[in-house]
Amino acid sequence: EYFSSKGEADVISERFAFASRMCMGAIGKAASLMSDDSAYDIYNAAKKTVVLQSDKLRGVTFFDLARHIATNASNRDDFSLLLDYLMTAYGDLLREKFDSEHENAFYDNETCAEMSEKISLEMLEMSIEAVSKIKNGLLFNTNLTISAAVLAEKLWKAAG
């Protein structure tokens, strides 16, 4: 309502939907996300990571997933944000398994329900654990290329 009344944003755009979900009600954070091209690109990269992982049985190769993750791990801040967004995405999908009435932070309701059907509970648990370990490793100044490769291997394994 705030952005609509100000005429500052296209409130029906996917970018606005991303900002409004990820800001958790903080208007200042929403405004920041609306103008942050990098955050929006990384959000889309996180969405694609989950799709590549879930499409393992549909012709996606490990190298497709690894290349995608490595491309988005070129610097520590971007890789850290990608991990945060992945954790948020997996959290939405996990909550969807138990309560379809929850409020999503990453996915819109329709996409969350659709993706949750394609992804097993075991895959979600393994993926959350993998992302958490890699995120913790970044605190200890681990090598980004190796971290990206390890993440790709763990997410691939989680997909079954």
Accessible surface in RSA format (square Angstrom, percent):
REM  Atomic radii and reference values for relative SASA: ProtOr
REM  Chains: A
REM  Algorithm: Lee & Richards
REM  Probe-radius: 1.40
REM  Slices: 20
REM RES _ NUM      All-atoms   Total-Side   Main-Chain    Non-polar    All polar
REM                ABS   REL    ABS   REL    ABS   REL    ABS   REL    ABS   REL
RES GLU A   1   188.42 108.2 147.82 111.8  40.60  96.7  65.79 127.3 122.63 100.1
RES TYR A   2    90.36  42.2  79.86  45.4  10.50  27.3  54.60  41.0  35.77  44.1
RES PHE A   3    14.25   7.1  14.20   8.8   0.05   0.1  14.20   8.6   0.05   0.1
RES SER A   4    66.29  56.0  47.00  62.7  19.29  44.4  15.69  33.4  50.60  70.9
RES SER A   5    95.56  80.8  51.68  69.0  43.88 101.1  53.51 114.0  42.05  58.9
RES LYS A   6   115.38  56.3  86.73  53.2  28.65  68.2  34.73  31.3  80.64  85.9
RES GLY A   7    66.20  81.6   0.00   N/A  66.20  81.6  32.20  88.4  34.01  76.2
RES GLU A   8   108.64  62.4  72.16  54.6  36.48  86.8  37.03  71.6  71.61  58.5
RES ALA A   9    22.60  20.8   1.16   1.8  21.44  48.8  10.16  14.3  12.44  33.0
RES ASP A  10    87.37  61.2  72.15  71.8  15.21  36.0  39.74  93.5  47.63  47.5
RES VAL A  11    58.63  38.6  41.86  37.9  16.77  40.4  41.86  36.4  16.77  45.5
RES ILE A  12   159.11  90.5 127.67  95.1  31.43  75.8 133.45  96.1  25.65  69.6
RES SER A  13    31.53  26.6  22.19  29.6   9.34  21.5  28.27  60.2   3.26   4.6
RES GLU A  14    90.13  51.7  77.65  58.7  12.48  29.7  40.34  78.0  49.79  40.7
RES ARG A  15    55.33  23.2  53.79  27.4   1.54   3.7  27.46  37.5  27.87  16.9
RES PHE A  16    27.61  13.8  27.61  17.1   0.00   0.0  27.61  16.7   0.00   0.0
RES ALA A  17    33.85  31.1  30.72  47.4   3.13   7.1  33.82  47.6   0.02   0.1
RES PHE A  18     0.07   0.0   0.00   0.0   0.07   0.2   0.07   0.0   0.00   0.0
RES ALA A  19     0.02   0.0   0.02   0.0   0.00   0.0   0.02   0.0   0.00   0.0
RES SER A  20    48.98  41.4  35.56  47.5  13.43  30.9  24.63  52.4  24.35  34.1
RES ARG A  21    43.47  18.3  35.28  18.0   8.19  19.5  29.46  40.3  14.01   8.5
RES MET A  22    19.66  10.2  15.01   9.9   4.65  11.1  15.54  13.2   4.12   5.5
RES CYS A  23     9.84   7.4   6.90   7.7   2.94   6.9   0.00   0.0   9.84  10.6
RES MET A  24   144.27  74.7 108.87  72.1  35.40  84.3  95.65  81.3  48.63  64.4
RES GLY A  25    66.12  81.5   0.00   N/A  66.12  81.5  38.02 104.3  28.10  62.9
RES ALA A  26    48.19  44.3  39.27  60.6   8.92  20.3  48.09  67.7   0.10   0.3
RES ILE A  27    85.11  48.4  79.38  59.1   5.72  13.8  80.17  57.7   4.93  13.4
RES GLY A  28    54.56  67.3   0.00   N/A  54.56  67.3  40.68 111.6  13.88  31.1
RES LYS A  29   109.88  53.6 100.66  61.8   9.22  21.9  58.78  52.9  51.10  54.4
RES ALA A  30     3.85   3.5   3.85   5.9   0.00   0.0   3.85   5.4   0.00   0.0
RES ALA A  31    44.08  40.5  37.28  57.5   6.80  15.5  38.84  54.7   5.24  13.9
RES SER A  32    64.04  54.1  55.39  73.9   8.65  19.9  29.84  63.6  34.20  47.9
RES LEU A  33    15.59   8.7  15.59  11.2   0.00   0.0  15.59  10.9   0.00   0.0
RES MET A  34    39.21  20.3  28.77  19.0  10.44  24.9  28.86  24.5  10.35  13.7
RES SER A  35    91.03  76.9  61.17  81.6  29.85  68.8  48.81 103.9  42.22  59.1
RES ASP A  36    55.76  39.1  50.14  49.9   5.62  13.3  14.13  33.3  41.63  41.5
RES ASP A  37    92.77  65.0  88.88  88.5   3.89   9.2  29.60  69.7  63.17  63.0
RES SER A  38    50.65  42.8  43.56  58.1   7.09  16.3  39.56  84.2  11.09  15.5
RES ALA A  39     2.32   2.1   2.04   3.1   0.29   0.7   2.05   2.9   0.27   0.7
RES TYR A  40    36.98  17.3  36.98  21.0   0.00   0.0  24.65  18.5  12.33  15.2
RES ASP A  41    89.60  62.8  82.48  82.1   7.13  16.9  26.72  62.9  62.88  62.7
RES ILE A  42     9.38   5.3   9.25   6.9   0.13   0.3   9.38   6.8   0.00   0.0
RES TYR A  43     3.26   1.5   3.26   1.9   0.00   0.0   0.09   0.1   3.17   3.9
RES ASN A  44    51.26  35.3  47.01  45.4   4.25  10.2  25.64  61.7  25.62  24.8
RES ALA A  45     8.93   8.2   4.46   6.9   4.48  10.2   8.32  11.7   0.61   1.6
RES ALA A  46     0.00   0.0   0.00   0.0   0.00   0.0   0.00   0.0   0.00   0.0
RES LYS A  47    52.56  25.6  52.20  32.0   0.36   0.9  31.29  28.2  21.27  22.7
RES LYS A  48   110.10  53.7 106.05  65.1   4.05   9.6  56.28  50.7  53.82  57.3
RES THR A  49     0.00   0.0   0.00   0.0   0.00   0.0   0.00   0.0   0.00   0.0
RES VAL A  50     0.00   0.0   0.00   0.0   0.00   0.0   0.00   0.0   0.00   0.0
RES VAL A  51    59.27  39.0  59.27  53.7   0.00   0.0  59.27  51.5   0.00   0.0
RES LEU A  52    22.04  12.3  21.97  15.7   0.07   0.2  22.04  15.5   0.00   0.0
RES GLN A  53     0.24   0.1   0.00   0.0   0.24   0.6   0.00   0.0   0.24   0.2
RES SER A  54    13.10  11.1   0.04   0.0  13.07  30.1   2.83   6.0  10.28  14.4
RES ASP A  55    25.84  18.1  25.84  25.7   0.00   0.0   0.43   1.0  25.41  25.3
RES LYS A  56    40.11  19.6  31.12  19.1   8.99  21.4  18.97  17.1  21.14  22.5
RES LEU A  57   156.00  86.9 122.68  87.8  33.32  83.8 127.25  89.4  28.75  77.4
RES ARG A  58   151.05  63.4 115.69  59.0  35.36  84.2  64.20  87.7  86.85  52.6
RES GLY A  59    65.11  80.3   0.00   N/A  65.11  80.3  41.02 112.6  24.09  53.9
RES VAL A  60    26.53  17.5  19.74  17.9   6.79  16.4  21.13  18.4   5.40  14.7
RES THR A  61    66.49  47.3  63.43  64.3   3.05   7.3  62.77  84.3   3.72   5.6
RES PHE A  62    59.13  29.6  56.73  35.1   2.40   6.2  56.73  34.4   2.40   6.9
RES PHE A  63   140.78  70.4 139.63  86.5   1.14   3.0 139.93  84.8   0.85   2.4
RES ASP A  64    47.65  33.4  43.94  43.7   3.71   8.8  10.33  24.3  37.32  37.2
RES LEU A  65     0.00   0.0   0.00   0.0   0.00   0.0   0.00   0.0   0.00   0.0
RES ALA A  66    21.09  19.4  18.59  28.7   2.50   5.7  19.00  26.8   2.09   5.5
RES ARG A  67   149.25  62.7 142.18  72.5   7.07  16.8  68.30  93.3  80.96  49.1
RES HIS A  68    21.72  11.9  17.02  11.8   4.69  12.0  13.35  13.8   8.37   9.7
RES ILE A  69     0.00   0.0   0.00   0.0   0.00   0.0   0.00   0.0   0.00   0.0
RES ALA A  70    50.84  46.7  39.15  60.4  11.70  26.6  40.14  56.5  10.71  28.4
RES THR A  71    95.21  67.7  73.98  75.0  21.22  50.6  67.28  90.4  27.93  42.2
RES ASN A  72    29.70  20.5  24.54  23.7   5.16  12.4   5.28  12.7  24.43  23.6
RES ALA A  73     7.00   6.4   1.09   1.7   5.91  13.5   1.09   1.5   5.91  15.7
RES SER A  74    90.74  76.7  55.34  73.9  35.40  81.6  46.46  98.9  44.28  62.0
RES ASN A  75    65.08  44.9  62.79  60.7   2.28   5.5  34.91  84.0  30.17  29.2
RES ARG A  76    80.09  33.6  76.76  39.1   3.32   7.9  51.92  71.0  28.16  17.1
RES ASP A  77   117.39  82.2 109.44 108.9   7.95  18.8  30.53  71.9  86.86  86.6
RES ASP A  78    39.30  27.5  39.15  39.0   0.15   0.3   3.34   7.9  35.96  35.9
RES PHE A  79     0.00   0.0   0.00   0.0   0.00   0.0   0.00   0.0   0.00   0.0
RES SER A  80    26.13  22.1  26.13  34.9   0.00   0.0  12.88  27.4  13.25  18.6
RES LEU A  81    51.36  28.6  49.85  35.7   1.51   3.8  50.78  35.7   0.58   1.6
RES LEU A  82     0.03   0.0   0.03   0.0   0.00   0.0   0.03   0.0   0.00   0.0
RES LEU A  83     0.90   0.5   0.03   0.0   0.87   2.2   0.44   0.3   0.46   1.2
RES ASP A  84    59.87  41.9  55.80  55.5   4.06   9.6  21.28  50.1  38.58  38.5
RES TYR A  85     9.45   4.4   9.45   5.4   0.00   0.0   6.72   5.0   2.73   3.4
RES LEU A  86     0.00   0.0   0.00   0.0   0.00   0.0   0.00   0.0   0.00   0.0
RES MET A  87    61.21  31.7  58.36  38.6   2.85   6.8  52.77  44.9   8.45  11.2
RES THR A  88    36.22  25.8  28.42  28.8   7.80  18.6  16.32  21.9  19.89  30.1
RES ALA A  89     0.00   0.0   0.00   0.0   0.00   0.0   0.00   0.0   0.00   0.0
RES TYR A  90     0.01   0.0   0.01   0.0   0.00   0.0   0.01   0.0   0.00   0.0
RES GLY A  91    12.52  15.4   0.00   N/A  12.52  15.4  12.52  34.3   0.00   0.0
RES ASP A  92     0.00   0.0   0.00   0.0   0.00   0.0   0.00   0.0   0.00   0.0
RES LEU A  93     0.00   0.0   0.00   0.0   0.00   0.0   0.00   0.0   0.00   0.0
RES LEU A  94    48.78  27.2  48.78  34.9   0.00   0.0  48.78  34.3   0.00   0.0
RES ARG A  95   103.64  43.5 100.03  51.0   3.61   8.6  56.21  76.8  47.43  28.7
RES GLU A  96    25.46  14.6  15.58  11.8   9.88  23.5   2.94   5.7  22.52  18.4
RES LYS A  97    73.28  35.8  39.28  24.1  34.00  81.0  25.44  22.9  47.85  51.0
RES PHE A  98   146.80  73.4 109.75  68.0  37.05  96.4 116.11  70.4  30.69  87.8
RES ASP A  99    70.26  49.2  64.64  64.3   5.62  13.3  27.94  65.8  42.32  42.2
RES SER A 100    77.21  65.2  52.63  70.2  24.58  56.6  27.30  58.1  49.90  69.9
RES GLU A 101   154.16  88.5 124.76  94.4  29.41  70.0  55.68 107.7  98.49  80.4
RES HIS A 102    25.14  13.7  11.23   7.8  13.91  35.6  18.42  19.0   6.72   7.8
RES GLU A 103   159.73  91.7 135.49 102.5  24.24  57.7  53.24 103.0 106.49  86.9
RES ASN A 104     9.59   6.6   2.58   2.5   7.01  16.9   1.37   3.3   8.22   7.9
RES ALA A 105     4.67   4.3   4.20   6.5   0.47   1.1   4.62   6.5   0.05   0.1
RES PHE A 106     0.09   0.0   0.00   0.0   0.09   0.2   0.00   0.0   0.09   0.3
RES TYR A 107     6.43   3.0   5.46   3.1   0.97   2.5   6.39   4.8   0.04   0.1
RES ASP A 108    65.10  45.6  61.10  60.8   4.00   9.5  32.13  75.6  32.97  32.9
RES ASN A 109   107.99  74.5 100.11  96.7   7.88  19.0  33.53  80.7  74.45  72.0
RES GLU A 110   136.92  78.6 125.79  95.2  11.13  26.5  50.77  98.2  86.14  70.3
RES THR A 111    45.03  32.0  44.22  44.8   0.81   1.9  24.90  33.4  20.13  30.4
RES CYS A 112     0.00   0.0   0.00   0.0   0.00   0.0   0.00   0.0   0.00   0.0
RES ALA A 113    41.97  38.6  39.61  61.1   2.36   5.4  40.93  57.6   1.04   2.8
RES GLU A 114   104.01  59.7  95.54  72.3   8.47  20.2  36.31  70.2  67.71  55.3
RES MET A 115     8.45   4.4   8.45   5.6   0.00   0.0   0.42   0.4   8.04  10.6
RES SER A 116     6.41   5.4   5.98   8.0   0.43   1.0   1.56   3.3   4.84   6.8
RES GLU A 117   154.08  88.5 122.23  92.5  31.84  75.8  43.17  83.5 110.91  90.6
RES LYS A 118    85.25  41.6  51.44  31.6  33.82  80.5  36.59  32.9  48.67  51.8
RES ILE A 119     1.69   1.0   0.00   0.0   1.69   4.1   1.39   1.0   0.31   0.8
RES SER A 120    62.44  52.8  50.55  67.5  11.89  27.4  48.77 103.8  13.68  19.2
RES LEU A 121    67.22  37.4  63.18  45.2   4.04  10.2  63.18  44.4   4.04  10.9
RES GLU A 122   115.08  66.1 111.80  84.6   3.28   7.8  32.91  63.7  82.17  67.1
RES MET A 123     9.33   4.8   9.12   6.0   0.21   0.5   1.85   1.6   7.48   9.9
RES LEU A 124     0.00   0.0   0.00   0.0   0.00   0.0   0.00   0.0   0.00   0.0
RES GLU A 125    96.02  55.1  89.06  67.4   6.96  16.6  33.18  64.2  62.84  51.3
RES MET A 126    62.17  32.2  57.15  37.8   5.02  11.9  50.61  43.0  11.56  15.3
RES SER A 127     0.00   0.0   0.00   0.0   0.00   0.0   0.00   0.0   0.00   0.0
RES ILE A 128    41.63  23.7  41.63  31.0   0.00   0.0  41.63  30.0   0.00   0.0
RES GLU A 129    92.25  53.0  87.11  65.9   5.14  12.2  33.09  64.0  59.16  48.3
RES ALA A 130     3.34   3.1   1.80   2.8   1.53   3.5   3.12   4.4   0.22   0.6
RES VAL A 131     0.80   0.5   0.80   0.7   0.00   0.0   0.80   0.7   0.00   0.0
RES SER A 132    52.58  44.4  48.77  65.1   3.81   8.8  12.50  26.6  40.08  56.1
RES LYS A 133   115.80  56.5 104.37  64.0  11.43  27.2  67.66  60.9  48.14  51.3
RES ILE A 134    14.38   8.2  12.43   9.3   1.95   4.7  14.12  10.2   0.26   0.7
RES LYS A 135    59.76  29.2  59.39  36.4   0.38   0.9  49.49  44.5  10.28  10.9
RES ASN A 136    79.73  55.0  77.26  74.7   2.47   6.0  16.88  40.6  62.85  60.7
RES GLY A 137    16.89  20.8   0.00   N/A  16.89  20.8  16.68  45.8   0.21   0.5
RES LEU A 138    14.25   7.9   7.00   5.0   7.25  18.2   7.23   5.1   7.02  18.9
RES LEU A 139   138.37  77.1 105.53  75.5  32.84  82.6 109.86  77.2  28.51  76.7
RES PHE A 140   151.33  75.7 126.48  78.3  24.85  64.7 132.75  80.5  18.58  53.2
RES ASN A 141   117.07  80.7  97.27  94.0  19.79  47.7  26.93  64.8  90.13  87.1
RES THR A 142    50.42  35.9  43.27  43.9   7.15  17.0  50.23  67.5   0.18   0.3
RES ASN A 143    82.63  57.0  67.62  65.3  15.01  36.1  22.82  54.9  59.81  57.8
RES LEU A 144    30.90  17.2  27.19  19.5   3.71   9.3  27.19  19.1   3.71  10.0
RES THR A 145   101.88  72.5  96.13  97.5   5.75  13.7  64.51  86.7  37.37  56.5
RES ILE A 146   111.06  63.2 109.65  81.7   1.42   3.4 111.06  80.0   0.00   0.0
RES SER A 147     7.59   6.4   5.61   7.5   1.98   4.6   1.98   4.2   5.61   7.9
RES ALA A 148     1.26   1.2   1.14   1.8   0.11   0.3   1.14   1.6   0.11   0.3
RES ALA A 149    54.42  50.0  47.26  72.9   7.17  16.3  51.55  72.6   2.87   7.6
RES VAL A 150    54.89  36.1  52.89  47.9   2.00   4.8  54.86  47.7   0.03   0.1
RES LEU A 151     0.00   0.0   0.00   0.0   0.00   0.0   0.00   0.0   0.00   0.0
RES ALA A 152     0.00   0.0   0.00   0.0   0.00   0.0   0.00   0.0   0.00   0.0
RES GLU A 153    83.64  48.0  82.68  62.6   0.96   2.3  44.47  86.0  39.17  32.0
RES LYS A 154    70.64  34.5  68.37  42.0   2.26   5.4  24.00  21.6  46.64  49.7
RES LEU A 155     0.00   0.0   0.00   0.0   0.00   0.0   0.00   0.0   0.00   0.0
RES TRP A 156    47.84  19.2  47.84  23.2   0.00   0.0  32.31  17.2  15.53  25.2
RES LYS A 157   134.24  65.5 121.32  74.4  12.92  30.8  70.22  63.2  64.02  68.2
RES ALA A 158     6.33   5.8   0.00   0.0   6.33  14.4   0.00   0.0   6.33  16.8
RES ALA A 159    20.93  19.2   1.37   2.1  19.56  44.5   1.76   2.5  19.17  50.8
RES GLY A 160    68.91  85.0   0.00   N/A  68.91  85.0  62.13 170.5   6.79  15.2
END  Absolute sums over single chains surface
CHAIN  1 A     8561.4       6983.7       1577.7       4866.9       3694.5
END  Absolute sums over all chains
TOTAL          8561.4       6983.7       1577.7       4866.9       3694.5
